[in-house]
């Protein structure tokens, strides 16, 4: 068979791979494909996600104007090209398997081609010489569809206007070649989004046979990546990893409040097949693999389906910290839009039902939107008695009658239940060894009952918010009697699956979730911005500066809506009268200043105490701040450009930007000193989308037009009052 005949056969196969009702894929014609010329962080790219077939029918191309990923599909599927079209950067240097499974203790590759002699780069001329592995899962066909939302989510709260995520998904189907795996099929899914250089990769294993298979490990991404640096000597942990791509999955936890420290799956390894690398001992970290270190360890029954972690791959075009952060924040808005909901809430410490009604009335009177019963309150969500459910349903009805949403706190981790239900330490065989010492296992009888009680509570009370402290599925459990997992191998994975199912269930009902760990990609809305609890026992003057530092540091990778702060209206863990705001009327300046720095950043704080105001003057102060926040709500929930970090010595500030709004920027500037200061401040306006000039107002004053510098900045003289703040709007 000659090359032309092979090409025709492959193109014919590609047509039918898409299903009987599908249209044939368009043929890739490289000279006619145009990359986007604008900055996708500012203007919506014109090109949409598409899937093409190559001219010879032996390849499939994923393309959206910002990235291009090319696969050979004959004689097996392998990724041969992964390019960032914004800067022309090629990410791949070698061909690897598409994924790898360990089943019943033995490894098997999914797709992949072999025989590449030089692993420093891929030559198109050498691709025809590559061969498939005889025992690998073999490509069968593919389907192409539009991207569907991962979660069926709803919200009962304010959310900014934004387009629905769209794009294309291609699923490659493989069958096992090894006789011992008869009946196993794998689908590799690649979701390419419109308007962002992002691909999400996952795999599904389906058992169509009659045997049970133990899924020991699932590596759902393998990439032979171009090295970030060349060093003749050096260990992998000391060398830089490829900065041209950012990976994030929905398998992250450890209470760090940052993804990079919560990530459990990204593994940068050495590649001994890359013998021409500069590093003498072949220790360059240039082989990327994605897999949970522990498990999954599950038994896949006949008819069963296993879904892997979901790996988001965001192509980066810069080393600049701010731009990289903006790209990650854009990713969250696309793949986890529920995180943009941002209700105005107070954190009520209640002793009785009357306290709840009073707080609801105060929220309604001041423009607040929700009340969350804080830890230490008289709410018990785990009490599913008819009397308790009736009580809280009546209180929820009362709140809703005032157009106030209601929620509550519940503790899962860092508590002891019983020897039978607690996490069993694999080192000792006894309860303990959890992240916080003792904790229940979510797969225990108690843990499964906890899940059911939470569902029952929300079903029957119509509560709107769940603030759960834990669980932490990183807690391994060696129990062999818990009904939710078999043993140690699958304990982490199965606890996570139980937790995800609960979050998904809550999302379908529009329940807002404050959670203590990085579970955003499975439906949680908010996490702590990052702080040290004992700092809220310090004097208010210290708290103000520390809060602004926390906001500044906690919004490089999180949007404002993804983090919450804290304002102790009453005594929290310690400290004297100088640490708290009660009586509120006696500390009105500090109360307003704390509200303004949080609302001015778009970050909601937990105003923890029994009330929002104690006098008419206090009430009017709260109303004034909330009215101001709602007036500028859209821009205050926009991304933050970091101007100057608070240090107590001079001004500090942040700049919100959104090129799609009328008000394209809003700067919050603070003066921690005891004297009014006038400073010439350079405002970087590139991400506002403004090109030539900007109209700027200080406070609600007169507008002044400024000509932008060549770097899209403007210099403005600004006076900030002593121990005070000001703001600027940019149009």
VMD Tcl script that draws the C-alpha trace (Angstrom):
set ca {
  {0.00 0.00 0.00}
  {1.52 3.33 -1.02}
  {1.55 6.52 1.08}
  {-1.33 8.11 -0.87}
  {-3.54 5.08 -0.28}
  {-2.66 5.08 3.43}
  {-3.66 8.75 3.65}
  {-7.04 8.09 1.99}
  {-7.76 5.17 4.28}
  {-6.88 7.22 7.35}
  {-9.10 10.12 6.24}
  {-11.96 7.68 5.65}
  {-11.40 6.24 9.13}
  {-11.30 9.71 10.68}
  {-14.72 10.50 9.20}
  {-16.39 7.44 10.69}
  {-14.53 7.79 13.98}
  {-16.78 10.76 14.75}
  {-20.01 8.77 14.64}
  {-22.68 8.25 12.01}
  {-24.31 11.66 12.41}
  {-21.11 13.70 12.71}
  {-19.72 15.94 10.01}
  {-16.21 15.24 8.74}
  {-13.49 17.28 10.38}
  {-12.10 20.20 8.40}
  {-8.66 19.59 6.93}
  {-5.81 21.58 8.47}
  {-4.39 24.11 6.05}
  {-1.59 25.72 8.00}
  {-1.00 28.84 5.85}
  {-4.64 29.88 6.28}
  {-4.69 29.52 10.06}
  {-4.18 32.84 11.80}
  {-3.16 33.25 15.41}
  {-4.84 35.92 17.49}
  {-3.03 39.23 17.26}
  {-4.43 40.88 20.41}
  {-3.83 40.10 24.07}
  {-6.40 37.49 25.12}
  {-6.36 38.88 28.68}
  {-7.77 42.15 27.32}
  {-9.79 41.38 24.18}
  {-11.78 38.27 23.36}
  {-9.93 36.33 20.64}
  {-11.77 35.89 17.37}
  {-10.62 32.31 16.75}
  {-12.68 29.52 18.28}
  {-11.63 26.07 19.41}
  {-11.60 23.64 16.51}
  {-10.49 20.10 15.77}
  {-8.88 19.46 12.39}
  {-7.61 16.42 10.57}
  {-4.20 16.55 8.91}
  {-3.76 16.52 5.14}
  {-2.72 12.87 5.12}
  {-5.40 11.78 7.59}
  {-2.82 10.47 10.05}
  {-3.09 13.35 12.48}
  {-5.57 15.37 14.52}
  {-4.95 19.02 15.41}
  {-6.50 20.90 18.34}
  {-6.38 24.65 17.71}
  {-7.96 27.80 19.15}
  {-5.67 30.53 17.87}
  {-3.75 30.57 21.16}
  {-2.42 27.02 21.26}
  {-1.99 24.10 18.92}
  {-1.72 20.47 20.00}
  {-1.15 17.82 17.36}
  {-1.62 14.04 17.66}
  {-0.55 11.24 15.40}
  {-3.41 8.71 15.32}
  {-1.74 6.01 13.23}
  {-0.37 3.48 14.04}
  {-1.34 4.65 17.56}
  {-2.13 7.97 19.18}
  {0.78 10.12 20.33}
  {1.16 13.84 20.94}
  {3.87 15.19 18.62}
  {3.41 18.98 18.82}
  {2.33 21.29 21.66}
  {2.84 24.95 20.80}
  {1.98 28.24 22.47}
  {0.92 30.40 19.53}
  {1.20 33.63 21.54}
  {4.98 33.39 21.61}
  {5.78 30.46 19.31}
  {7.17 28.38 22.18}
  {7.31 24.62 21.58}
  {6.77 22.63 24.76}
  {7.61 19.11 23.58}
  {10.98 17.54 22.93}
  {10.01 13.85 22.81}
  {7.08 11.53 22.12}
  {5.64 9.68 25.11}
  {2.61 7.54 25.93}
  {-0.66 9.43 26.35}
  {-1.23 7.90 29.77}
  {-0.16 4.93 31.88}
  {-2.14 2.54 34.04}
  {-1.04 0.12 36.71}
  {-3.63 -2.65 36.82}
  {-3.34 -5.71 39.03}
  {0.22 -4.61 39.78}
  {1.38 -4.38 36.14}
  {1.99 -1.25 34.02}
  {0.35 -0.60 30.65}
  {0.70 2.41 28.36}
  {-2.24 4.12 26.68}
  {-1.24 5.00 23.14}
  {2.29 6.18 22.47}
  {4.90 5.53 19.79}
  {8.47 4.32 20.23}
  {11.81 4.49 18.49}
  {12.73 8.17 18.82}
  {16.51 8.15 18.92}
  {17.20 11.78 19.83}
  {15.05 12.98 22.72}
  {16.09 16.64 22.67}
  {13.67 17.50 19.85}
  {11.09 15.94 17.56}
  {11.81 15.85 13.83}
  {8.65 15.51 11.70}
  {10.69 13.50 9.20}
  {11.31 10.80 11.79}
  {7.70 10.28 12.90}
  {6.92 7.63 10.26}
  {9.63 5.42 11.75}
  {8.02 5.28 15.20}
  {6.23 2.06 16.21}
  {3.44 1.22 18.68}
  {3.98 -1.05 21.68}
  {2.59 -4.55 21.30}
  {1.07 -4.60 24.79}
  {-0.20 -1.00 24.87}
  {-3.84 0.03 24.76}
  {-4.55 0.53 21.06}
  {-6.46 3.44 19.52}
  {-9.88 2.51 18.11}
  {-11.72 5.71 17.21}
  {-12.56 9.19 18.40}
  {-15.55 11.47 18.86}
  {-15.71 15.27 18.81}
  {-18.30 17.23 20.78}
  {-18.85 20.63 22.30}
  {-17.62 21.09 25.86}
  {-20.26 20.43 28.49}
  {-20.12 21.94 32.01}
  {-18.37 19.66 34.49}
  {-20.80 20.61 37.27}
  {-24.52 21.19 37.13}
  {-24.20 24.22 39.36}
  {-26.57 26.93 40.39}
  {-26.23 29.96 42.62}
  {-28.56 31.99 44.81}
  {-26.10 34.88 45.09}
  {-24.70 37.84 43.20}
  {-22.37 36.86 40.40}
  {-20.68 39.08 37.79}
  {-21.79 39.00 34.19}
  {-19.60 36.68 32.14}
  {-19.91 34.45 29.06}
  {-20.49 30.74 29.41}
  {-17.40 28.62 28.80}
  {-17.32 26.99 25.37}
  {-15.01 24.93 23.23}
  {-14.46 21.48 21.77}
  {-13.75 18.09 23.31}
  {-12.15 15.16 21.52}
  {-12.27 11.71 23.09}
  {-9.87 9.02 21.85}
  {-11.09 5.47 22.56}
  {-8.63 2.65 23.21}
  {-8.95 -1.08 23.78}
  {-6.61 -3.30 25.75}
  {-4.34 -5.55 23.69}
  {-3.15 -7.66 26.61}
  {-5.31 -10.76 27.00}
  {-5.31 -10.41 30.78}
  {-7.12 -7.05 30.37}
  {-9.83 -8.27 28.02}
  {-12.91 -6.09 28.36}
  {-11.16 -2.90 29.47}
  {-11.65 0.25 27.42}
  {-10.14 3.68 27.99}
  {-11.24 7.08 26.77}
  {-8.74 9.95 26.78}
  {-10.57 13.27 26.83}
  {-9.08 16.61 25.76}
  {-11.21 19.73 26.26}
  {-9.99 22.81 24.40}
  {-11.56 26.09 25.50}
  {-12.41 29.18 23.51}
  {-10.51 32.36 24.29}
  {-7.84 30.94 26.58}
  {-4.73 28.76 25.96}
  {-6.16 25.95 28.09}
  {-6.68 22.22 27.64}
  {-8.27 20.00 30.26}
  {-7.29 16.33 30.10}
  {-8.91 13.36 31.80}
  {-9.45 9.68 31.22}
  {-12.22 7.16 31.82}
  {-11.77 3.42 32.28}
  {-14.77 1.21 31.55}
  {-14.90 -2.47 32.48}
  {-16.91 -4.24 29.78}
  {-15.59 -7.64 30.76}
  {-16.50 -10.15 33.41}
  {-13.51 -9.80 35.77}
  {-12.65 -7.42 38.59}
  {-9.56 -5.26 37.98}
  {-7.53 -3.53 40.68}
  {-6.66 -0.01 39.49}
  {-3.42 0.62 41.39}
  {-2.32 3.83 39.69}
  {-3.54 6.13 36.92}
  {-1.07 8.49 35.24}
  {-3.35 10.63 33.09}
  {-0.68 12.85 31.53}
  {2.87 12.10 30.38}
  {4.85 14.82 28.57}
  {8.47 14.85 27.47}
  {8.96 18.56 27.98}
  {11.60 21.01 26.90}
  {13.82 21.77 29.89}
  {13.63 25.20 31.50}
  {17.36 25.44 32.15}
  {20.56 23.58 31.30}
  {22.92 22.84 34.14}
  {25.90 20.52 33.90}
  {25.42 19.52 37.52}
  {22.38 19.82 39.78}
  {19.63 17.76 41.34}
  {16.05 17.75 39.99}
  {14.67 19.44 43.12}
  {17.14 22.30 42.73}
  {16.47 22.98 39.05}
  {13.68 24.98 37.44}
  {10.77 23.21 35.83}
  {9.23 24.28 32.52}
  {7.58 27.66 33.12}
  {5.77 27.66 29.79}
  {2.89 25.64 31.16}
  {0.87 25.60 34.39}
  {-0.81 22.44 35.66}
  {-3.72 22.27 38.07}
  {-5.99 19.35 38.89}
  {-9.00 18.72 41.10}
  {-6.90 16.61 43.48}
  {-5.37 19.09 45.90}
  {-5.39 19.46 49.67}
  {-3.23 20.20 52.73}
  {-4.73 23.39 54.20}
  {-2.06 25.66 52.69}
  {-4.58 28.07 51.05}
  {-2.42 27.93 47.90}
  {-2.63 25.49 45.03}
  {1.12 25.04 44.54}
  {1.44 23.75 48.10}
  {-1.82 21.77 47.95}
  {-1.07 19.96 44.70}
  {-0.83 16.19 45.13}
  {-0.32 15.02 41.56}
  {2.30 16.99 39.60}
  {5.55 15.06 39.30}
  {8.59 16.44 37.48}
  {10.94 13.54 36.78}
  {14.21 12.87 35.02}
  {14.25 11.22 31.61}
  {17.15 8.80 31.21}
  {16.20 8.29 27.53}
  {17.28 11.91 27.00}
  {20.98 11.11 26.81}
  {22.03 14.31 25.04}
  {20.92 16.64 27.83}
  {23.57 18.93 29.29}
  {23.25 17.58 32.83}
  {26.07 15.09 33.29}
  {24.06 12.72 35.50}
  {20.89 13.04 33.37}
  {19.07 14.70 36.28}
  {17.22 17.47 34.42}
  {13.53 17.57 35.53}
  {11.98 17.43 32.05}
  {9.50 14.55 32.19}
  {6.07 15.57 33.48}
  {3.63 13.03 34.90}
  {0.27 13.62 36.60}
  {-0.93 11.07 39.14}
  {-1.94 10.87 42.81}
  {0.91 9.54 44.91}
  {-1.52 7.41 46.89}
  {-3.93 5.08 45.11}
  {-6.51 5.17 43.72}
  {-6.31 1.48 44.65}
  {-9.93 0.83 43.69}
  {-11.46 -2.41 42.42}
  {-13.25 -1.86 39.10}
  {-16.21 -4.22 38.95}
  {-17.77 -5.55 35.72}
  {-19.85 -2.73 34.27}
  {-18.00 -0.21 36.42}
  {-16.54 3.12 35.30}
  {-13.52 4.92 36.77}
  {-12.89 8.63 36.18}
  {-9.42 10.07 36.67}
  {-8.41 13.44 38.05}
  {-9.00 16.35 35.67}
  {-5.74 18.00 34.60}
  {-5.88 21.62 33.47}
  {-2.95 22.68 31.29}
  {-2.63 26.44 30.89}
  {0.04 27.67 28.48}
  {2.01 30.62 29.88}
  {3.57 33.33 27.74}
  {5.48 35.27 30.39}
  {7.67 35.00 33.46}
  {6.04 38.11 34.95}
  {4.38 37.23 38.26}
  {1.40 39.52 37.75}
  {0.63 38.30 34.25}
  {0.98 34.65 35.25}
  {-1.42 35.27 38.13}
  {-3.91 36.98 35.84}
  {-3.81 33.97 33.53}
  {-4.52 31.56 36.38}
  {-7.35 33.78 37.65}
  {-8.84 33.86 34.15}
  {-8.68 30.07 34.13}
  {-10.78 29.87 37.31}
  {-13.40 32.19 35.85}
  {-13.65 29.86 32.83}
  {-13.56 26.39 34.38}
  {-14.94 27.18 37.85}
  {-17.36 30.09 37.34}
  {-19.14 29.31 40.61}
  {-16.12 30.80 42.40}
  {-17.14 34.26 41.18}
  {-20.26 34.32 43.39}
  {-19.47 36.67 46.26}
  {-22.25 37.31 48.80}
  {-22.05 40.01 51.48}
  {-22.30 38.11 54.75}
  {-21.82 38.48 58.49}
  {-20.52 35.74 60.79}
  {-23.01 35.55 63.62}
  {-22.17 34.25 67.08}
  {-25.60 33.30 68.42}
  {-26.90 31.94 71.70}
  {-30.56 31.60 70.78}
  {-33.08 31.98 67.97}
  {-33.75 35.60 68.83}
  {-30.09 36.42 68.11}
  {-30.57 34.99 64.62}
  {-33.69 37.05 63.94}
  {-31.97 40.20 65.19}
  {-28.98 39.55 62.93}
  {-31.27 38.93 59.95}
  {-33.04 42.22 60.64}
  {-29.72 44.07 60.83}
  {-28.50 42.48 57.60}
  {-31.72 43.51 55.85}
  {-31.46 47.04 57.22}
  {-27.86 47.60 56.09}
  {-27.76 45.89 52.69}
  {-26.04 42.67 53.76}
  {-27.15 39.59 51.85}
  {-26.49 36.67 54.16}
  {-25.82 35.59 57.71}
  {-23.65 32.58 58.54}
  {-23.92 31.11 62.02}
  {-20.30 30.93 63.09}
  {-18.50 28.31 65.15}
  {-19.55 28.61 68.77}
  {-23.15 29.33 67.81}
  {-26.17 27.27 68.84}
  {-26.65 25.65 65.43}
  {-26.12 21.87 65.09}
  {-26.51 20.70 61.50}
  {-25.87 17.09 62.48}
  {-29.06 17.02 64.56}
  {-31.62 15.77 62.07}
  {-34.42 15.35 64.56}
  {-37.79 16.62 63.38}
  {-37.82 19.31 66.06}
  {-34.39 20.68 65.10}
  {-35.14 20.67 61.39}
  {-38.46 22.44 61.98}
  {-36.76 25.07 64.13}
  {-34.14 25.94 61.51}
  {-36.62 25.78 58.64}
  {-38.67 28.45 60.41}
  {-35.57 30.60 60.90}
  {-34.58 30.12 57.25}
  {-38.10 31.11 56.20}
  {-37.83 34.21 58.36}
  {-34.48 35.14 56.78}
  {-35.84 34.55 53.27}
  {-38.87 36.71 54.03}
  {-36.37 39.55 54.59}
  {-34.44 38.55 51.42}
  {-31.50 37.37 53.50}
  {-29.77 34.05 52.87}
  {-28.73 31.90 55.80}
  {-25.99 29.35 56.43}
  {-23.97 27.72 59.13}
  {-20.68 26.24 60.24}
  {-20.03 22.57 60.87}
  {-16.85 20.83 61.99}
  {-15.66 17.57 60.44}
  {-11.93 17.23 61.04}
  {-9.82 17.72 64.18}
  {-12.39 15.91 66.30}
  {-12.53 12.45 67.81}
  {-15.54 10.21 67.16}
  {-14.60 6.65 68.16}
  {-11.99 3.98 67.64}
  {-14.35 2.44 65.11}
  {-14.95 5.56 63.04}
  {-11.69 7.51 63.30}
  {-8.88 7.45 60.75}
  {-6.55 4.55 61.51}
  {-2.86 5.41 61.36}
  {-1.13 2.95 58.97}
  {2.05 3.24 61.05}
  {0.49 2.23 64.35}
  {-2.75 0.53 63.40}
  {-4.51 2.76 65.92}
  {-6.62 5.94 65.69}
  {-4.57 9.06 65.01}
  {-1.97 10.21 62.53}
  {-4.37 12.58 60.74}
  {-3.46 16.09 59.60}
  {-4.76 17.47 62.91}
  {-4.10 14.46 65.11}
  {-7.48 12.74 65.26}
  {-10.18 12.90 62.63}
  {-13.07 10.74 61.50}
  {-12.76 8.81 58.26}
  {-15.26 9.94 55.64}
  {-15.59 6.30 54.59}
  {-16.52 5.15 58.09}
  {-20.09 4.43 59.14}
  {-20.11 7.76 60.99}
  {-18.64 9.61 57.98}
  {-21.25 8.29 55.56}
  {-23.97 9.14 58.08}
  {-22.50 12.66 58.36}
  {-22.84 13.09 54.59}
  {-26.46 11.95 54.72}
  {-27.25 14.23 57.66}
  {-25.87 17.27 55.84}
  {-28.00 16.45 52.80}
  {-31.07 15.99 54.95}
  {-30.48 19.25 56.80}
  {-30.21 21.30 53.59}
  {-33.09 19.49 51.95}
  {-35.48 20.16 54.79}
  {-34.39 23.58 56.07}
  {-33.68 25.33 52.75}
  {-30.42 26.75 54.14}
  {-28.26 28.51 51.56}
  {-24.65 28.29 52.76}
  {-22.49 25.51 54.18}
  {-19.26 26.42 55.90}
  {-17.52 23.15 56.60}
  {-14.28 22.81 58.52}
  {-12.78 19.79 56.83}
  {-12.78 17.08 55.80}
  {-9.22 16.52 54.70}
  {-9.13 13.42 52.46}
  {-5.36 13.46 52.59}
  {-5.82 11.56 55.84}
  {-4.92 7.96 55.00}
  {-6.92 5.28 56.80}
  {-5.73 1.72 57.33}
  {-9.10 0.42 58.51}
  {-10.45 -2.62 56.67}
  {-13.92 -2.40 58.25}
  {-15.09 1.00 57.04}
  {-17.91 0.58 54.49}
  {-16.71 3.48 52.31}
  {-13.30 1.99 51.42}
  {-11.60 -1.39 51.29}
  {-8.36 -0.56 53.06}
  {-5.33 1.71 53.03}
  {-4.79 1.62 49.24}
  {-8.12 3.18 48.30}
  {-8.80 5.17 51.49}
  {-7.63 8.55 50.25}
  {-9.26 8.26 46.83}
  {-12.59 7.01 48.15}
  {-12.80 9.68 50.85}
  {-12.22 12.30 48.17}
  {-14.92 10.74 45.98}
  {-17.43 10.84 48.85}
  {-16.58 14.47 49.46}
  {-16.82 15.42 45.78}
  {-20.22 13.78 45.46}
  {-21.48 15.84 48.41}
  {-20.12 19.08 46.94}
  {-21.68 18.29 43.56}
  {-25.01 17.55 45.25}
  {-24.90 20.90 47.05}
  {-23.98 22.72 43.82}
  {-27.03 21.38 42.00}
  {-29.14 23.04 44.69}
  {-27.33 26.36 44.60}
  {-25.76 25.94 48.05}
  {-22.75 28.19 48.60}
  {-19.72 26.37 50.10}
  {-17.00 27.85 52.27}
  {-14.38 25.11 52.57}
  {-10.97 24.99 54.24}
  {-8.98 23.51 51.38}
  {-8.35 23.71 47.64}
  {-11.56 22.04 46.44}
  {-12.54 24.82 44.01}
  {-12.60 22.61 40.93}
  {-15.23 20.34 42.48}
  {-17.65 23.03 43.52}
  {-16.46 24.99 46.55}
  {-16.75 28.76 46.40}
  {-14.38 30.27 48.90}
  {-11.34 29.59 51.05}
  {-9.46 31.65 53.62}
  {-7.35 34.33 51.98}
  {-4.47 33.23 54.19}
  {-3.74 34.55 57.67}
  {-2.49 33.62 61.13}
  {-5.37 33.31 63.60}
  {-3.53 34.69 66.62}
  {-2.99 37.95 64.73}
  {-6.63 38.82 65.37}
  {-5.77 39.14 69.03}
  {-3.36 41.97 68.18}
  {-4.33 45.65 68.39}
  {-6.61 46.96 65.65}
  {-3.84 49.16 64.23}
  {-1.76 46.03 63.60}
  {-4.72 44.14 62.19}
  {-5.36 46.81 59.55}
  {-1.85 46.59 58.12}
  {-1.71 42.79 58.42}
  {-5.08 42.47 56.65}
  {-3.84 44.52 53.71}
  {-0.70 42.40 53.54}
  {-2.84 39.24 53.56}
  {-5.07 40.63 50.81}
  {-2.07 41.65 48.72}
  {-0.35 38.29 49.13}
  {-3.51 36.18 48.79}
  {-4.73 37.56 45.46}
  {-1.87 36.71 43.13}
  {-3.54 33.44 42.13}
  {-6.99 33.78 43.71}
  {-9.68 36.15 42.49}
  {-11.11 38.44 45.21}
  {-14.23 36.28 45.47}
  {-12.22 33.12 46.17}
  {-10.87 34.30 49.53}
  {-12.39 35.41 52.83}
  {-10.82 37.47 55.58}
  {-11.70 38.04 59.22}
  {-12.80 40.94 61.43}
  {-13.33 40.05 65.12}
  {-16.13 42.28 66.36}
  {-15.81 40.57 69.73}
  {-12.91 38.81 71.44}
  {-11.66 35.94 69.30}
  {-8.78 33.91 70.80}
  {-7.22 36.49 73.05}
  {-6.15 40.09 73.28}
  {-7.68 42.95 75.18}
  {-10.06 45.79 74.32}
  {-7.55 47.11 71.79}
  {-8.07 44.00 69.65}
  {-11.86 44.11 69.24}
  {-14.43 46.53 67.84}
  {-17.18 46.19 70.44}
  {-18.68 48.49 71.41}
  {-18.89 49.31 67.71}
  {-19.91 52.92 68.23}
  {-16.77 53.43 70.31}
  {-14.45 52.32 67.50}
  {-16.32 53.56 64.47}
  {-13.27 54.82 62.55}
  {-11.51 51.47 62.88}
  {-14.71 49.58 62.02}
  {-15.16 51.59 58.83}
  {-11.46 51.35 57.92}
  {-11.52 47.55 58.26}
  {-14.67 47.31 56.16}
  {-13.25 49.59 53.48}
  {-10.01 47.67 53.07}
  {-11.90 44.39 52.65}
  {-14.77 45.67 50.52}
  {-12.31 47.85 48.62}
  {-10.40 44.70 47.66}
  {-13.52 42.72 46.77}
  {-12.66 40.22 49.52}
  {-15.49 39.37 51.88}
  {-14.57 39.17 55.55}
  {-16.21 37.24 58.36}
  {-17.52 40.02 60.61}
  {-17.76 37.77 63.64}
  {-19.95 38.89 66.51}
  {-23.56 39.27 67.68}
  {-24.49 42.35 65.64}
  {-23.54 44.68 62.79}
  {-24.44 47.93 64.56}
  {-25.26 49.22 68.05}
  {-26.33 52.83 67.38}
  {-27.96 54.75 64.57}
  {-24.61 56.30 63.71}
  {-23.00 52.87 63.45}
  {-25.90 51.66 61.31}
  {-25.50 54.57 58.89}
  {-21.76 53.93 58.68}
  {-22.37 50.29 57.69}
  {-25.05 51.32 55.20}
  {-22.66 53.86 53.68}
  {-19.88 51.29 53.14}
  {-22.23 48.64 51.72}
  {-23.88 51.17 49.39}
  {-20.44 52.25 48.15}
  {-19.43 48.62 47.61}
  {-22.59 47.82 45.65}
  {-22.13 50.92 43.49}
  {-18.69 49.69 42.39}
  {-19.32 45.97 42.86}
  {-18.48 44.86 39.32}
  {-15.07 46.51 39.24}
  {-14.30 45.66 42.89}
  {-14.76 41.98 42.03}
  {-12.42 42.30 39.05}
  {-8.82 41.11 39.05}
  {-6.23 42.90 41.15}
  {-3.02 44.49 39.94}
  {-0.62 44.73 42.88}
  {0.75 48.26 43.29}
  {2.60 48.38 46.62}
  {2.52 46.02 49.59}
  {1.68 47.44 53.01}
  {4.75 47.98 55.18}
  {3.53 50.65 57.62}
  {6.12 53.14 56.33}
  {4.49 54.67 53.27}
  {1.45 54.32 51.03}
  {0.23 50.93 49.82}
  {-2.42 49.97 47.35}
  {-4.05 47.78 44.74}
  {-5.72 48.38 41.38}
  {-8.79 46.50 40.11}
  {-9.01 46.12 36.32}
  {-11.61 44.89 33.85}
  {-11.40 46.12 30.23}
  {-15.00 44.99 29.58}
  {-16.58 47.45 32.04}
  {-17.37 51.16 31.76}
  {-15.29 51.76 34.89}
  {-12.21 49.89 33.74}
  {-10.12 50.39 36.86}
  {-10.47 51.28 40.54}
  {-7.43 51.92 42.72}
  {-7.53 51.70 46.51}
  {-4.70 53.64 48.18}
  {-3.88 53.64 51.91}
  {-1.80 55.79 54.24}
  {-0.69 54.05 57.48}
  {1.18 57.10 58.82}
  {-0.03 59.78 61.23}
  {0.30 62.56 58.65}
  {-1.43 63.24 55.35}
  {0.85 62.41 52.43}
  {0.94 63.42 48.78}
  {2.59 60.95 46.45}
  {3.18 60.74 42.72}
  {1.85 57.27 41.97}
  {2.39 55.44 38.71}
  {-0.74 53.49 37.74}
  {-0.12 50.59 35.30}
  {-3.23 50.66 33.09}
  {-2.29 48.11 30.44}
  {-4.86 45.57 31.67}
  {-7.65 48.14 31.66}
  {-7.50 47.92 27.86}
  {-7.10 51.68 27.52}
  {-4.73 52.70 24.73}
  {-4.30 56.47 24.55}
  {-5.94 58.23 27.50}
  {-7.71 57.61 30.79}
  {-10.34 59.63 32.63}
  {-9.59 59.49 36.37}
  {-11.55 60.69 39.39}
  {-10.39 60.76 43.01}
  {-13.25 59.85 45.35}
  {-16.36 61.36 43.71}
  {-14.48 64.43 42.55}
  {-14.11 66.01 39.12}
  {-12.76 63.93 36.25}
  {-9.38 64.62 34.70}
  {-8.05 63.20 31.45}
  {-4.51 61.75 31.43}
  {-2.46 60.79 28.40}
  {-1.05 57.25 28.74}
  {2.70 56.75 28.62}
  {4.22 54.34 26.13}
  {4.06 51.58 28.77}
  {0.30 52.26 29.25}
  {0.86 53.88 32.64}
  {-0.11 57.28 33.99}
  {1.48 59.25 36.78}
  {-0.92 60.93 39.18}
  {-0.36 63.15 42.23}
  {-2.57 61.86 45.00}
  {-3.14 63.03 48.59}
  {-4.07 60.36 51.14}
  {-5.28 61.44 54.60}
  {-3.48 60.40 57.78}
  {-4.30 56.82 58.81}
  {-6.76 56.84 55.96}
  {-7.50 55.84 52.42}
  {-8.71 57.14 49.10}
  {-9.83 55.64 45.82}
  {-9.55 56.44 42.13}
  {-11.85 55.37 39.33}
  {-10.51 54.98 35.80}
  {-12.62 55.17 32.63}
}
mol new
graphics top color blue
foreach p $ca { graphics top sphere $p radius 0.5 }
foreach p [lrange $ca 0 end-1] q [lrange $ca 1 end] { graphics top cylinder $p $q radius 0.2 }
display resetview
